[in-house]
């Protein structure tokens, strides 16, 4: 999907030399305030922490708690809602070069699109994910080494460890959402531990420089350094970052990128990207006049489109088109001469400014890309969902999952039995009649004959007792002992062996399978552990 953010009357696409594109980018960067994620800020006060994974979290992996400022569509507080089977799917957010977890605190930009009213989303990026039933969001933070290359032990290798831990903790494949170099960190994680790729259902990338960034080209690094000196809060650190290992390794054609393994075969990778197109005209910025104009493709101003979409399974982009002129209104001050003008009536200004939806640092704010991301996440969750079982043939009192308290994962349902054994079902339509002890017996048959009679042997049929809340069970009272233990070994002794009476919680409904043979090896009634409805 490629969405054009602003109509453009004349679209002349004349090839422009790489050097010209580099110079144009340098000029734009020199007039910019900054190139980092717009609006990134420390996380708001945290809310409830569940459902997290304490065994996996620490200083560099955190469960994203619900921000009280993020609300549901009706204005109520957001809550964690599980999938139909009660489970959650872990989603890991991985920031990029010079980034932090603040990358994901951005709110959606609703002011510059054709379908939404001006304004800003009432939910953050994380909040919008948390509003999806079944999602549990985690942030991977390597801010302390965010200018190092992805082979740093604290980046790729550590991310691989966290993915494996979350996979085991949730018993679900992990979804990874990555911005910029975060996508390369994910590739490195799979290289460090190839089995990790089997634990991930999909990766969604925002502007990942799979084949590099043109910011490493001659001239642009110098422009960025000048920008850092004049505009950055910490110019010295910024210059060091721009000349550090990761900045060099991120350059198009670098040896480090060449050595980075490709995405694992068969893994779904969804690339989201910005496609900025700037038209030069009038006297032109480069080598003579361009009376008909010339269009320069700038990607997201940091990463070329071809790099952001390389090796992806699917691509979704947003297109922004601008006009750039150094000779607009002769005689104006230099700052005005370096303006970048939007060709749409709602957009004027800088293609790397706060309102630029195609800019690298703003991709997570752009509504169209955000909706595409949510679509991939929801499709993934729906593909995992256990199909709803048809319980119409199950007596209403017996519907749902029944589980042992001694082992909450040991569960069953009659609908599942009917699906596993086609043609099985309840005798006499399963209409239970109250017994003397207050329970309701239901007989289930695994095989009926042509006349609808249960012909299955004893092992293929069973009686289930439903004990409604308030009805107790005392096995020894129901089956009192009739003989002393020293009686003849073949004589019925009575009593219960084993006896699960103390495991009946009278405050809840319970279901017990009545043994086919009331005598065990001890010649006593064989009681069974009760199930509870989940």
C-alpha positions as CSV (number, residue, x, y, z in Angstrom):
1,X,0.0,0.0,0.0
2,X,1.4,3.4,-0.9
3,X,-0.6,6.4,0.3
4,X,0.0,9.8,-1.3
5,X,-0.2,12.3,1.5
6,X,-0.6,15.4,-0.7
7,X,-1.9,15.9,-4.3
8,X,0.7,17.2,-6.7
9,X,-0.3,18.7,-10.0
10,X,2.8,18.2,-11.9
11,X,4.9,15.1,-11.2
12,X,8.0,15.1,-13.4
13,X,10.4,12.3,-12.4
14,X,13.7,13.1,-14.0
15,X,16.7,11.2,-12.8
16,X,19.0,13.3,-10.6
17,X,22.6,12.5,-9.8
18,X,23.4,10.9,-6.5
19,X,25.6,13.8,-5.6
20,X,22.8,16.2,-6.2
21,X,20.5,14.3,-3.9
22,X,23.2,14.3,-1.2
23,X,23.7,18.0,-1.5
24,X,19.9,18.6,-1.3
25,X,19.7,16.5,1.8
26,X,22.6,18.3,3.3
27,X,21.0,21.7,2.7
28,X,17.7,20.6,4.2
29,X,19.4,19.1,7.3
30,X,21.3,22.4,7.8
31,X,18.0,24.2,8.1
32,X,16.4,21.7,10.4
33,X,16.1,21.6,14.1
34,X,16.9,18.0,14.5
35,X,16.5,14.5,12.9
36,X,15.6,12.4,15.9
37,X,12.1,11.0,16.7
38,X,9.8,13.9,17.1
39,X,8.0,14.1,20.4
40,X,10.0,11.3,22.1
41,X,9.6,11.8,25.9
42,X,10.0,9.7,29.1
43,X,7.2,7.3,29.7
44,X,4.3,8.5,31.8
45,X,3.6,7.1,35.3
46,X,2.9,3.4,34.9
47,X,-0.3,1.6,35.6
48,X,-1.0,-2.1,36.3
49,X,1.8,-4.4,35.3
50,X,-0.1,-7.6,34.3
51,X,0.3,-9.7,32.2
52,X,4.0,-9.4,32.4
53,X,6.8,-12.0,32.5
54,X,8.9,-11.2,35.6
55,X,11.4,-14.0,34.8
56,X,12.3,-12.3,31.5
57,X,12.2,-8.6,32.4
58,X,15.0,-6.5,33.8
59,X,16.9,-3.3,33.1
60,X,16.8,-3.8,29.3
61,X,13.5,-5.5,28.9
62,X,10.4,-4.0,30.5
63,X,6.7,-4.8,30.4
64,X,4.9,-1.7,29.1
65,X,2.4,-0.9,31.8
66,X,-0.8,0.8,30.8
67,X,-0.4,4.6,31.0
68,X,-3.4,6.1,32.8
69,X,-3.4,8.8,30.1
70,X,-4.2,6.2,27.4
71,X,-7.9,5.4,27.3
72,X,-10.3,3.2,25.4
73,X,-12.4,4.6,22.6
74,X,-15.3,5.3,25.1
75,X,-13.0,7.2,27.4
76,X,-12.7,4.4,30.0
77,X,-9.4,3.1,31.3
78,X,-7.5,0.6,29.2
79,X,-7.3,-2.9,30.5
80,X,-5.4,-6.0,29.5
81,X,-7.9,-8.3,27.6
82,X,-6.7,-11.9,26.8
83,X,-7.4,-14.0,23.8
84,X,-10.5,-16.3,23.8
85,X,-8.4,-19.1,25.4
86,X,-7.2,-16.7,28.2
87,X,-3.7,-16.3,26.8
88,X,-1.6,-13.3,25.7
89,X,0.9,-12.8,22.9
90,X,4.1,-10.9,23.7
91,X,5.0,-8.0,21.4
92,X,8.5,-6.7,21.6
93,X,9.3,-3.1,20.6
94,X,13.0,-2.5,19.5
95,X,14.2,1.1,19.1
96,X,16.9,2.3,16.7
97,X,20.2,4.1,16.6
98,X,20.5,6.9,19.2
99,X,16.9,5.9,20.2
100,X,15.3,4.9,23.5
101,X,12.0,3.5,24.7
102,X,10.7,7.1,24.4
103,X,10.4,6.3,20.7
104,X,7.2,4.4,21.4
105,X,5.6,7.1,23.6
106,X,4.6,9.1,20.5
107,X,1.0,9.8,19.8
108,X,-0.5,9.3,16.4
109,X,-0.6,12.3,14.1
110,X,-4.1,12.8,12.9
111,X,-3.6,16.3,11.6
112,X,-2.3,15.6,8.1
113,X,-4.4,13.0,6.4
114,X,-7.5,12.9,4.3
115,X,-9.7,10.8,6.6
116,X,-9.3,12.2,10.1
117,X,-10.1,15.5,11.7
118,X,-7.2,17.7,12.8
119,X,-5.8,16.8,16.2
120,X,-3.8,14.1,17.9
121,X,-4.7,10.6,18.9
122,X,-5.7,10.2,22.6
123,X,-3.5,7.1,22.7
124,X,0.2,6.6,22.4
125,X,1.8,4.0,20.1
126,X,2.0,1.6,23.0
127,X,-1.5,2.4,24.1
128,X,-2.9,1.6,20.7
129,X,-1.2,-1.8,20.8
130,X,-2.5,-2.4,24.4
131,X,-6.0,-1.8,23.2
132,X,-5.8,-4.9,21.0
133,X,-7.1,-8.0,22.9
134,X,-4.4,-10.6,23.5
135,X,-1.4,-8.2,23.3
136,X,1.2,-7.9,26.0
137,X,3.7,-5.2,25.1
138,X,7.4,-5.2,26.1
139,X,10.1,-2.7,25.3
140,X,13.7,-3.7,24.6
141,X,16.0,-0.8,25.6
142,X,19.7,-0.6,24.7
143,X,20.0,3.2,25.0
144,X,23.3,2.9,26.9
145,X,24.9,1.4,23.8
146,X,22.6,2.7,21.1
147,X,25.5,4.0,19.0
148,X,27.3,0.6,18.9
149,X,26.8,-1.9,16.1
150,X,24.2,-4.6,16.5
151,X,26.8,-7.2,17.3
152,X,27.4,-5.6,20.6
153,X,26.6,-8.2,23.3
154,X,24.0,-5.9,24.8
155,X,22.1,-5.6,21.5
156,X,21.6,-8.5,19.1
157,X,22.7,-11.4,21.5
158,X,20.7,-10.0,24.4
159,X,17.6,-9.5,22.3
160,X,17.8,-13.1,21.2
161,X,17.8,-14.2,24.9
162,X,14.8,-12.1,25.7
163,X,12.8,-13.4,22.7
164,X,13.4,-17.0,23.7
165,X,12.5,-16.2,27.3
166,X,9.2,-14.5,26.3
167,X,8.3,-17.4,24.0
168,X,8.7,-19.9,26.8
169,X,7.0,-17.7,29.4
170,X,3.9,-17.1,27.3
171,X,4.0,-20.4,25.2
172,X,3.3,-18.1,22.2
173,X,5.4,-17.0,19.2
174,X,6.7,-13.5,19.7
175,X,5.8,-10.5,17.5
176,X,8.7,-8.0,17.0
177,X,8.2,-4.4,16.0
178,X,11.4,-2.5,15.2
179,X,12.3,1.1,14.2
180,X,15.4,1.8,12.1
181,X,18.5,0.0,13.4
182,X,16.2,-2.0,15.6
183,X,15.3,-4.2,12.6
184,X,19.0,-4.9,12.1
185,X,19.4,-5.7,15.8
186,X,16.6,-8.3,15.2
187,X,18.4,-9.8,12.2
188,X,21.5,-10.1,14.4
189,X,19.5,-11.7,17.1
190,X,18.4,-14.4,14.7
191,X,22.1,-14.8,13.6
192,X,23.2,-15.2,17.2
193,X,20.5,-17.9,17.9
194,X,19.0,-19.3,14.7
195,X,16.4,-21.2,16.7
196,X,15.0,-17.8,17.9
197,X,13.6,-17.1,14.4
198,X,11.3,-20.1,14.9
199,X,9.9,-18.4,18.0
200,X,8.8,-15.3,16.1
201,X,5.7,-15.2,14.0
202,X,6.4,-11.9,12.2
203,X,8.6,-8.8,12.3
204,X,7.2,-5.3,11.5
205,X,9.9,-2.7,10.6
206,X,9.7,1.1,10.4
207,X,12.4,2.5,8.2
208,X,15.0,-0.2,8.7
209,X,18.1,0.4,6.6
210,X,18.5,-3.2,5.4
211,X,21.0,-2.1,2.7
212,X,22.2,1.0,4.5
213,X,21.5,4.7,4.9
214,X,22.8,7.3,2.5
215,X,23.7,9.5,5.4
216,X,27.1,7.9,5.2
217,X,27.6,9.5,1.8
218,X,30.3,12.2,1.4
219,X,29.1,15.6,2.5
220,X,26.1,14.5,4.5
221,X,28.1,13.5,7.6
222,X,29.7,16.9,7.5
223,X,26.3,18.6,7.3
224,X,25.1,16.6,10.2
225,X,28.1,17.5,12.2
226,X,27.5,21.2,11.5
227,X,23.9,20.7,12.5
228,X,25.0,19.0,15.7
229,X,27.3,21.9,16.7
230,X,24.5,24.5,16.1
231,X,21.4,22.7,17.3
232,X,22.0,19.6,19.4
233,X,21.7,19.8,23.2
234,X,25.1,18.0,23.4
235,X,27.0,18.8,20.3
236,X,30.2,17.0,21.3
237,X,28.4,13.7,22.0
238,X,26.3,14.1,18.8
239,X,29.5,14.5,16.7
240,X,31.0,11.4,18.4
241,X,27.9,9.5,17.6
242,X,27.9,10.5,14.0
243,X,31.5,9.3,13.6
244,X,31.0,6.2,15.8
245,X,30.9,2.5,14.9
246,X,27.2,2.2,14.2
247,X,27.1,5.4,12.1
248,X,29.9,4.1,9.9
249,X,28.4,0.6,9.7
250,X,24.9,1.9,8.8
251,X,26.3,3.6,5.7
252,X,25.2,2.1,2.4
253,X,27.7,-0.4,1.2
254,X,29.5,-0.9,4.6
255,X,31.3,-4.1,5.3
256,X,29.3,-4.6,8.5
257,X,26.0,-4.6,6.6
258,X,27.4,-7.0,4.0
259,X,28.3,-9.4,6.8
260,X,24.9,-9.1,8.5
261,X,22.8,-12.3,7.7
262,X,19.6,-11.8,5.8
263,X,16.2,-12.3,7.3
264,X,15.5,-16.0,7.9
265,X,13.8,-17.8,5.1
266,X,10.1,-18.1,5.6
267,X,9.8,-15.4,8.3
268,X,7.1,-12.8,7.6
269,X,8.7,-9.4,7.5
270,X,6.4,-6.4,6.9
271,X,8.3,-3.2,5.9
272,X,6.7,0.2,6.6
273,X,8.5,3.1,5.0
274,X,8.3,6.8,4.1
275,X,8.7,8.0,0.5
276,X,9.6,11.7,0.3
277,X,9.8,13.3,-3.2
278,X,11.1,16.8,-3.6
279,X,10.8,18.8,-6.8
280,X,13.4,21.4,-7.6
281,X,12.5,24.1,-10.1
282,X,13.1,27.8,-11.0
283,X,16.8,28.4,-11.3
284,X,17.3,25.1,-9.5
285,X,19.7,24.1,-6.8
286,X,22.0,22.1,-9.0
287,X,23.9,22.9,-12.2
288,X,21.8,25.2,-14.2
289,X,18.1,25.9,-14.7
290,X,15.4,23.3,-14.6
291,X,12.4,24.9,-16.2
292,X,10.4,21.7,-16.1
293,X,11.5,20.7,-12.7
294,X,13.3,17.6,-11.4
295,X,12.2,15.2,-8.7
296,X,14.5,13.8,-6.1
297,X,13.4,10.6,-4.3
298,X,14.6,11.0,-0.7
299,X,13.0,8.0,1.1
300,X,12.3,8.9,4.7
301,X,15.1,11.5,4.5
302,X,17.4,9.1,6.4
303,X,16.8,5.7,4.8
304,X,16.1,5.2,1.0
305,X,12.9,3.4,0.1
306,X,14.8,0.6,-1.6
307,X,16.7,0.0,1.7
308,X,13.7,0.1,3.9
309,X,11.8,-2.5,1.8
310,X,14.7,-4.8,0.9
311,X,13.9,-8.5,1.5
312,X,10.5,-7.7,3.0
313,X,7.5,-10.0,2.6
314,X,5.1,-7.1,2.3
315,X,5.6,-3.3,2.1
316,X,3.4,-0.4,3.1
317,X,4.4,3.1,2.4
318,X,3.3,6.7,2.8
319,X,4.3,9.3,0.1
320,X,4.9,13.0,0.7
321,X,5.7,15.4,-2.1
322,X,7.3,18.8,-1.7
323,X,8.7,21.7,-3.8
324,X,12.1,23.2,-3.0
325,X,13.5,26.5,-4.2
326,X,16.5,28.7,-3.3
327,X,15.2,31.6,-5.4
328,X,11.7,31.9,-3.9
329,X,11.0,35.6,-3.5
330,X,14.3,37.3,-4.2
331,X,15.5,39.6,-1.5
332,X,14.1,37.6,1.4
333,X,16.4,36.7,4.3
334,X,18.6,33.6,4.0
335,X,16.4,31.5,6.3
336,X,13.3,32.1,4.1
337,X,15.4,31.2,1.0
338,X,16.0,27.8,2.5
339,X,12.4,27.0,3.1
340,X,10.9,23.7,2.0
341,X,7.4,24.3,0.9
342,X,4.6,21.8,1.0
343,X,2.5,21.5,-2.1
344,X,-0.7,20.7,-0.2
345,X,-2.6,23.5,1.4
346,X,-2.4,21.8,4.8
347,X,1.4,21.3,4.7
348,X,4.1,23.8,4.4
349,X,7.5,23.6,6.1
350,X,10.2,21.0,6.5
351,X,10.1,17.4,5.3
352,X,11.9,16.5,8.5
353,X,9.8,18.6,10.8
354,X,7.2,17.8,13.4
355,X,4.4,17.5,10.8
356,X,6.3,15.5,8.2
357,X,4.6,12.0,8.1
358,X,7.3,10.5,5.8
359,X,10.2,11.5,8.0
360,X,12.2,8.7,9.5
361,X,11.6,9.8,13.1
362,X,7.8,10.3,12.5
363,X,6.9,7.0,10.8
364,X,5.5,5.6,14.0
365,X,3.2,8.6,14.3
366,X,1.8,8.3,10.8
367,X,-1.8,7.1,10.9
368,X,-1.7,5.1,7.6
369,X,1.4,3.2,8.6
370,X,0.1,2.7,12.2
371,X,-3.1,1.2,10.8
372,X,-1.1,-1.2,8.6
373,X,0.9,-2.3,11.6
374,X,-2.2,-2.9,13.7
375,X,-3.7,-4.9,10.8
376,X,-0.7,-7.2,10.7
377,X,-0.9,-7.7,14.5
378,X,-4.6,-8.4,14.5
379,X,-4.3,-10.8,11.6
380,X,-1.6,-12.7,13.5
381,X,-3.7,-13.0,16.6
382,X,-6.7,-14.1,14.7
383,X,-4.7,-16.8,13.0
384,X,-3.8,-18.2,16.4
385,X,-7.3,-18.1,17.9
386,X,-8.8,-21.4,18.7
387,X,-11.9,-21.8,16.6
388,X,-15.1,-21.5,18.7
389,X,-16.5,-24.9,19.4
390,X,-20.1,-25.7,18.8
391,X,-21.6,-26.3,22.2
392,X,-25.3,-26.4,21.1
393,X,-25.4,-30.2,21.7
394,X,-23.9,-29.8,25.2
395,X,-26.3,-29.4,28.1
396,X,-26.0,-25.8,29.2
397,X,-24.8,-26.8,32.7
398,X,-21.8,-28.6,31.2
399,X,-20.6,-26.1,28.7
400,X,-17.1,-24.5,28.8
401,X,-13.7,-25.7,29.9
402,X,-13.4,-27.9,32.9
403,X,-9.9,-28.1,34.7
404,X,-8.3,-29.7,37.6
405,X,-7.1,-27.4,40.3
406,X,-4.1,-29.6,41.0
407,X,-3.1,-29.0,37.3
408,X,-4.8,-26.0,35.8
409,X,-3.5,-26.9,32.4
410,X,-5.2,-30.3,32.4
411,X,-8.6,-29.3,31.0
412,X,-11.3,-30.7,28.7
413,X,-14.7,-29.7,27.3
414,X,-17.5,-31.8,25.9
415,X,-17.5,-29.8,22.7
416,X,-13.9,-30.9,22.2
417,X,-14.9,-34.5,22.8
418,X,-17.6,-34.2,20.2
419,X,-15.2,-32.8,17.7
420,X,-12.6,-35.5,18.5
421,X,-15.1,-38.3,18.3
422,X,-17.7,-37.5,15.6
423,X,-21.0,-39.0,16.4
424,X,-20.5,-39.2,20.1
425,X,-22.8,-37.4,22.5
426,X,-25.1,-37.6,25.5
427,X,-27.5,-40.4,26.1
428,X,-31.2,-39.2,26.2
429,X,-30.0,-35.8,25.0
430,X,-28.0,-35.4,28.2
431,X,-31.0,-34.5,30.4
432,X,-29.7,-35.1,33.9
433,X,-32.0,-35.8,36.8
434,X,-31.2,-34.8,40.3
435,X,-29.8,-37.7,42.4
436,X,-30.3,-38.4,46.1
437,X,-27.1,-36.5,47.0
438,X,-28.0,-33.4,45.0
439,X,-25.8,-34.0,42.0
440,X,-26.9,-34.4,38.3
441,X,-25.6,-37.4,36.5
442,X,-25.0,-37.2,32.7
443,X,-24.1,-40.2,30.7
444,X,-21.8,-39.7,27.7
445,X,-21.5,-42.2,24.9
446,X,-18.6,-42.3,22.5
447,X,-20.3,-44.6,19.9
448,X,-24.0,-45.0,19.0
449,X,-25.5,-47.6,16.8
450,X,-27.7,-47.0,13.7
451,X,-30.8,-46.9,16.0
452,X,-29.2,-44.3,18.2
453,X,-28.5,-46.6,21.1
454,X,-25.2,-46.5,23.0
455,X,-23.5,-49.7,22.1
456,X,-20.0,-48.7,23.3
457,X,-18.4,-51.0,25.9
458,X,-17.9,-49.6,29.4
459,X,-14.6,-48.1,28.4
460,X,-16.4,-46.1,25.7
461,X,-19.0,-44.5,27.9
462,X,-19.1,-42.6,31.1
463,X,-21.2,-40.9,33.7
464,X,-20.4,-37.4,34.8
465,X,-21.7,-36.0,38.0
466,X,-22.4,-32.2,38.1
467,X,-22.3,-30.9,41.6
468,X,-23.9,-27.4,41.6
469,X,-22.6,-24.8,44.0
470,X,-23.9,-25.5,47.5
471,X,-24.1,-29.2,47.0
472,X,-21.4,-31.0,49.1
473,X,-19.7,-34.4,48.6
474,X,-18.7,-36.9,51.2
475,X,-17.5,-40.1,49.6
476,X,-17.3,-42.1,52.9
477,X,-20.8,-41.1,53.8
478,X,-22.0,-42.1,50.3
479,X,-20.1,-45.4,50.3
480,X,-19.6,-46.4,54.0
481,X,-17.1,-49.1,54.9
482,X,-18.9,-52.4,55.6
483,X,-16.0,-54.7,56.6
484,X,-12.8,-54.3,58.6
485,X,-9.6,-54.2,56.5
486,X,-8.5,-57.7,57.7
487,X,-11.5,-59.3,55.9
488,X,-11.1,-61.6,53.0
489,X,-9.1,-59.9,50.2
490,X,-11.8,-60.6,47.6
491,X,-14.7,-59.3,49.7
492,X,-16.0,-55.8,49.2
493,X,-14.8,-53.6,52.0
494,X,-16.7,-50.4,51.2
495,X,-15.4,-47.0,51.9
496,X,-13.4,-44.8,49.4
497,X,-9.9,-45.4,48.1
498,X,-8.9,-42.8,47.1
499,X,-11.1,-40.2,48.6
500,X,-11.2,-36.7,47.0
501,X,-14.0,-35.3,49.2
502,X,-11.8,-32.6,50.7
503,X,-11.1,-31.2,47.2
504,X,-14.7,-30.2,46.7
505,X,-15.1,-26.4,46.9
506,X,-18.8,-26.2,47.7
507,X,-18.9,-22.5,46.6
508,X,-18.4,-23.5,43.0
509,X,-19.9,-26.0,40.4
510,X,-17.8,-29.2,40.2
511,X,-17.8,-32.0,37.6
512,X,-16.7,-35.5,38.5
513,X,-16.4,-38.6,36.2
514,X,-17.9,-41.6,37.9
515,X,-15.6,-44.6,37.5
516,X,-16.9,-47.3,35.2
517,X,-16.3,-49.9,37.9
518,X,-17.1,-48.9,41.5
519,X,-14.4,-51.2,42.9
520,X,-10.7,-50.6,42.7
521,X,-8.0,-53.1,43.6
522,X,-8.8,-52.4,47.3
523,X,-12.4,-53.3,46.6
524,X,-13.5,-49.9,47.7
525,X,-15.2,-47.1,45.8
526,X,-12.7,-45.3,43.5
527,X,-13.4,-41.6,44.0
528,X,-12.1,-39.1,41.4
529,X,-10.7,-35.5,41.5
530,X,-13.3,-32.8,40.6
531,X,-13.0,-30.4,37.7
532,X,-13.8,-26.8,38.0
533,X,-15.2,-24.6,35.2
534,X,-12.7,-22.1,33.8
